[in-house]
């Protein structure tokens, strides 16, 4: 289970995100929840495809199952998964 957010982790997140653009915030607020969710799914799928592509490029001889585990480990940031 994820650990609760602490002031340190919140500040770290703020630093990673950087300055927020009020126009971007307004655009997100104008969207329906369904549209925001659709965009989040598209972004996740893009990241998944990019990770799969780099893993396949770097390890062309992997079986489909091992490729899937490598992708899962990277996406979940947990090297112990599937072992």
C-alpha positions in Angstrom: 0.0 0.0 0.0 1.2 3.5 -0.7 2.6 5.6 2.1 0.7 8.7 3.1 1.9 12.0 1.7 4.2 13.9 4.0 5.3 17.5 3.7 8.6 16.3 2.2 6.9 14.2 -0.5 4.4 17.0 -1.3 7.3 19.5 -1.7 9.2 17.0 -3.9 6.1 16.7 -6.1 5.7 20.5 -6.3 9.3 20.8 -7.4 8.9 18.1 -10.0 5.8 19.6 -11.5 7.2 23.2 -11.5 5.1 26.3 -11.9 1.5 25.7 -12.8 0.1 27.7 -15.7 -3.3 29.2 -14.8 -4.5 28.7 -18.4 -3.7 24.9 -18.1 -5.6 24.7 -14.8 -8.6 26.5 -16.4 -8.5 24.1 -19.3 -8.5 21.0 -17.1 -11.3 22.4 -14.9 -13.4 23.1 -18.0 -13.2 19.4 -19.0 -15.6 16.8 -17.9 -14.3 14.2 -15.5 -14.7 11.6 -18.2 -12.5 13.6 -20.6 -9.8 14.0 -17.9 -9.9 10.3 -17.3 -9.7 9.6 -21.0 -6.6 11.8 -21.2 -5.0 10.1 -18.2 -5.6 6.7 -19.9 -4.1 7.9 -23.1 -1.0 9.2 -21.3 -0.6 5.9 -19.5 -0.9 4.0 -22.7 1.7 6.2 -24.3 4.1 5.6 -21.4 3.4 1.8 -21.6 4.0 1.7 -25.3 7.3 3.7 -24.9 8.5 1.4 -22.1 7.6 -1.7 -24.1 9.4 -0.3 -27.2 12.6 0.4 -25.3 12.6 -2.9 -23.5 12.1 -4.8 -26.8 14.9 -2.7 -28.4 17.3 -3.3 -25.6 16.4 -6.9 -25.1 15.3 -8.4 -28.5 15.6 -12.0 -27.4 13.2 -11.8 -24.4 10.2 -14.1 -24.4 6.8 -12.3 -24.6 6.2 -13.2 -20.9 9.6 -11.8 -19.7 9.1 -8.7 -21.8 5.7 -8.2 -20.1 7.3 -8.6 -16.6 10.1 -6.2 -17.5 7.5 -3.6 -18.6 5.4 -4.2 -15.5 8.4 -3.8 -13.2 9.4 -0.5 -14.8 5.8 0.9 -14.9 5.3 -0.1 -11.2 8.8 0.8 -10.2 9.1 -2.5 -8.4 12.0 -4.8 -9.5 10.6 -7.6 -7.3 7.4 -8.2 -9.3 7.1 -11.5 -11.1 10.2 -13.1 -9.5 
